[in-house]
Amino acid sequence: MRHLAALLAVLVIAACSGTPPPASTATPVSDLVLPTTVPNGRVEVVVKSHYAVGDTIRVTVRLIPTTGSLRGPLDAYVQASGFHGTATVRHLAVDPVSAIAGSPASMGLAWDMRDDSGQPVGSDDYSLVFTVIDDSGRGTTVGATLQVR
């Protein structure tokens, strides 16, 4: 009987002194690479899986020509879509870069989550849209979704 009581005491102590549960960690925000094929190569837009309301949104644009050259991003803007159609939220000032085959180029775009009148915008899915031009003068529109929560 004493052995049974001692065994029960050991089991109770072991159950109460277990290791604490692991600390919760925030889900990491991973990078998404969104490729677009252009006549002489591809353009990659690197975005986060989501952005927080009020944060500056930073995106990387990579121009990767396989022949000739590419120049962009040109005429960059952010738009929102809804039941009443699509509306331009913000025109972005960018300094385009050029890339030639064998020498890709990258550049960063930033959006301060404000519209063209300077007012902050809220949670929504937005589209980043811009154009790239190849050495033959062909323009390709590139777009990427920005999830803001």
C-alpha positions as CSV (number, residue, x, y, z in Angstrom):
1,M,0.0,0.0,0.0
2,R,2.9,2.4,0.8
3,H,4.4,1.6,-2.6
4,L,1.2,2.5,-4.3
5,A,0.9,5.8,-2.4
6,A,4.5,6.6,-3.2
7,L,4.0,5.9,-6.9
8,L,0.9,8.0,-6.9
9,A,2.8,10.9,-5.3
10,V,5.6,10.6,-7.9
11,L,3.1,10.7,-10.7
12,V,1.3,13.8,-9.3
13,I,4.6,15.7,-8.8
14,A,5.8,14.8,-12.3
15,A,2.5,15.9,-13.8
16,C,2.7,19.3,-12.0
17,S,6.3,20.0,-12.8
18,G,6.1,19.6,-16.6
19,T,7.8,22.0,-18.8
20,P,5.9,25.2,-19.6
21,P,4.3,25.5,-23.1
22,P,6.5,27.2,-25.7
23,A,6.2,30.9,-26.0
24,S,3.9,31.9,-28.8
25,T,5.7,33.5,-31.7
26,A,4.2,35.9,-34.3
27,T,3.6,34.4,-37.7
28,P,6.5,35.7,-39.9
29,V,5.7,37.9,-42.8
30,S,7.2,36.1,-45.8
31,D,8.3,37.5,-49.1
32,L,6.3,36.6,-52.2
33,V,8.0,36.9,-55.6
34,L,5.5,37.7,-58.3
35,P,6.9,37.1,-61.8
36,T,5.6,38.7,-65.0
37,T,6.8,37.5,-68.4
38,V,7.7,40.3,-70.9
39,P,8.7,39.8,-74.5
40,N,12.4,39.7,-73.8
41,G,12.6,38.4,-70.2
42,R,10.7,38.8,-67.0
43,V,9.9,41.3,-64.2
44,E,9.7,40.2,-60.6
45,V,7.9,42.1,-57.9
46,V,8.8,41.1,-54.4
47,V,6.1,41.9,-51.8
48,K,5.2,40.8,-48.3
49,S,2.3,38.4,-47.8
50,H,0.5,41.2,-46.0
51,Y,1.2,44.7,-44.6
52,A,-0.1,46.5,-41.5
53,V,-2.4,49.5,-41.8
54,G,-0.3,52.7,-41.4
55,D,3.1,51.1,-42.2
56,T,5.1,52.2,-45.2
57,I,4.8,49.6,-47.9
58,R,8.1,48.7,-49.5
59,V,8.3,46.6,-52.7
60,T,11.3,45.5,-54.7
61,V,11.1,45.4,-58.5
62,R,13.7,43.3,-60.5
63,L,14.1,43.7,-64.2
64,I,15.6,40.5,-65.8
65,P,16.0,40.8,-69.5
66,T,17.2,37.6,-71.4
67,T,17.8,39.7,-74.6
68,G,18.2,43.4,-75.2
69,S,17.2,45.7,-72.4
70,L,14.3,46.7,-70.0
71,R,13.5,50.1,-68.4
72,G,11.1,50.7,-65.6
73,P,9.1,51.0,-63.5
74,L,7.4,53.8,-65.3
75,D,4.1,55.5,-64.5
76,A,3.7,53.6,-61.1
77,Y,0.5,54.0,-59.2
78,V,-1.6,52.3,-56.5
79,Q,-5.3,51.5,-57.2
80,A,-8.2,50.1,-55.3
81,S,-11.1,48.1,-56.7
82,G,-14.6,47.9,-55.4
83,F,-18.2,47.6,-56.4
84,H,-18.1,50.9,-58.2
85,G,-15.1,50.1,-60.3
86,T,-11.4,50.8,-60.0
87,A,-9.9,54.1,-58.7
88,T,-6.4,55.4,-58.6
89,V,-5.4,56.0,-55.0
90,R,-1.8,57.3,-55.3
91,H,0.6,58.1,-58.1
92,L,4.2,57.1,-57.0
93,A,7.3,59.1,-57.9
94,V,10.0,56.7,-59.0
95,D,13.4,56.8,-60.6
96,P,13.3,54.1,-63.3
97,V,16.3,51.8,-63.8
98,S,17.6,50.1,-66.9
99,A,18.9,46.5,-67.2
100,I,20.5,44.7,-70.1
101,A,20.7,41.0,-70.8
102,G,23.1,39.3,-68.3
103,S,22.9,42.3,-65.9
104,P,19.6,42.4,-64.1
105,A,18.6,45.6,-62.1
106,S,16.6,46.1,-59.0
107,M,15.0,49.1,-57.4
108,G,12.7,49.7,-54.4
109,L,9.3,51.4,-54.4
110,A,7.7,52.8,-51.3
111,W,4.1,53.9,-50.6
112,D,3.3,55.7,-47.3
113,M,-0.3,54.4,-47.3
114,R,-1.7,57.9,-48.2
115,D,-3.8,58.9,-51.2
116,D,-2.9,61.6,-53.7
117,S,-4.5,64.2,-51.4
118,G,-2.3,63.1,-48.4
119,Q,-5.1,61.3,-46.5
120,P,-4.3,57.9,-44.9
121,V,-6.0,54.9,-46.4
122,G,-7.3,51.9,-44.6
123,S,-7.4,48.1,-44.7
124,D,-8.0,46.8,-48.2
125,D,-6.5,44.9,-51.1
126,Y,-4.6,47.4,-53.3
127,S,-2.9,46.9,-56.6
128,L,0.6,48.3,-57.5
129,V,0.6,48.9,-61.2
130,F,3.5,50.1,-63.5
131,T,4.9,49.8,-67.0
132,V,8.2,48.4,-68.3
133,I,9.5,49.1,-71.8
134,D,11.9,46.9,-73.8
135,D,14.5,48.1,-76.3
136,S,12.0,47.7,-79.1
137,G,9.6,50.2,-77.5
138,R,7.1,47.5,-76.4
139,G,5.4,48.4,-73.1
140,T,4.1,45.8,-70.6
141,T,1.9,46.6,-67.7
142,V,2.9,44.8,-64.5
143,G,0.7,44.5,-61.4
144,A,1.0,43.1,-57.9
145,T,-1.6,42.8,-55.1
146,L,-0.8,44.5,-51.7
147,Q,-2.9,43.1,-48.8
148,V,-3.2,45.7,-46.1
149,R,-4.8,44.5,-42.8
